[in-house]
Amino acid sequence: MRHRNMVFGVSMLAALMLLLSTSHSDAGTGGAEFSAMWTQLQGWVEGTLGRVVTVAMVIVGIAIGIARQSLMAFATGVGGGLGLYATPAIVTNIFVATLPAAVSTGAPVVDLVRAARIIN
């Protein structure tokens, strides 16, 4: 009975992994239509405009922190400024991520099933 449960569990895991694997993962490898707009926004955020907005966020955070006698508004201003500066890199890394060929073909699933000695 225990062997049967293990075989069932491994086969369900293999089936789940096969369903979740894709043959192509090309999330951000095309779409040149919006490239100019993305470059412009990235330039604004990472350039002088982004620095000015970041400093403004920190100054407003300091002013609100003094008025409320709390450092949380200052921390929110600094966090917002850092988030504003890092957003283009984060978005780029999310949408340009691609899977290696071995993962997208399902080869690890076959190795897992063979390791569990379900198939030869």
GIBELVEN-V189519 format. One line per field, one symbol per residue. ss: DSSP state (A for helix, B for strand, O for the rest). phi: phi as a letter, one per 30 degrees, with the letter a starting at -180 (. if undefined). Layout:
# GIBELVEN-V189519
ss: ???
phi: ???
This chain:
# GIBELVEN-V189519
ss: OAAAAAAAAAAAAAAAAAAAOOOOOOOOOOOAAAAAAAAAAAAAAAOAAAAAAAAAAAAAAAAAAAAAOOOAAAAAAAAAAAAAAAAAAAAAAAAOOOOOAAAAAOAAAAAAAAAOOOOO
phi: .ddddddddddddddddddddbdbbcebcbiddcdddddddddddccdeddddddddddddddddddchbddddddddddddddddeedddddddcdbcddddddiedddddddddidbd
